[in-house]
Amino acid sequence: MNELNTLERIAELKRRRNAVILAHNYQLPEVQDAADFVGDSLELSRKAAVLEAEVIVFCGVHFMAETAAVLSPSKTVLLPEAAAGCPMADMINARELRAWKERYAGLKVVCYVNTSAEVKAESDICCTSSNAVNVVNSLGVDEALFVPDKNLAAWVARETGKKLIAWDGYCHVHHKFTPGDILAAKALHPDAEVWVHPECPLDVIDLADKVLSTGKMVLEARATSRREVIVGTEKGILYRLGRENPAVKFFPGRDAALCVHMKMTTLAKVLRALETDTTRIVVPPEIADRARGAIQAMLQIP
């Protein structure tokens, strides 16, 4: 089946099943084009919470589909590629978090949304890279635990002045950015502004003009007066930035910044998901109920 026929079949099944397609900013271009909504983790979490559709096809990775399932327990949530996971989310589990919390009794736990539902269930509040600073400030405490991204924790601690005790986790894509990558990109594009994701190490962030989540990169791209921008995050977002802002040239901060898990979802797999309910994401109620509290606490933060 060619791409046009696949898109027509997807559209037909969406109408028949009252389905919507959500896609993360790092997804393949053709998947982004087929989606009803494209965004970052926070945007898609908010969208999943209010959608009236009966079926959500989540083009992203496992923890994102889990979050949608937690927020919408009466809906069918499908992840087109079951193997699309998140190595950072796999760096901590509920048992490890419970043991860690015992060492720091009384401290609240801020949980990055890039985690499993069982880890969210052990946390006080979730955050994304878009709202992590606001979430930490909302706690009204000077010290907290932060899981699992130590790079995001370091940046948020610096921005808030709070002490964040961080789990030793990281995004393998952003963690591999180095100051040399940014300096090399600036040498090629000396007039470009530099935007980097807060999951990058602090020595990379120190070379940036702006530190932005993917959602905030999309907004900044619409407002910028700059004609060239170096983007320090997973390369998949360059497609959306360029499509929406053709007058601006966007360059990768690192050519190898690629998440293979985000690229596993294809149009054919989206179609298969709608045809066969592959793969349906179901979170046990006892975990979902507790995880929902941490996610909903986050959604109350601007």
Secondary structure, DSSP 8 states (H G I E B T S, - for coil): --HHHHHHHHHHHHHHHTEEEEEETTS-HHHHHH-SEEE-HHHHHHHHHH---SEEEEES-HHHHHHHHHH-TTSEEE-S-TT---TTGGG--HHHHHHHHHHTTT--EEEESSS-HHHHTT-SEEE-TTTHHHHHHHT--SEEEEESBHHHHHHHHHHH--EEEE-SB--HHHHT--HHHHHHHHHH-TT-EEEE-TTS-HHHHTT-SEE--HHHHHHHHHH---SEEEEES-TTHHHHHHHH-TTSEEEESSTT---TTTT---HHHHHHHHHH-TTB----HHHHHHHHHHHHHHHT--
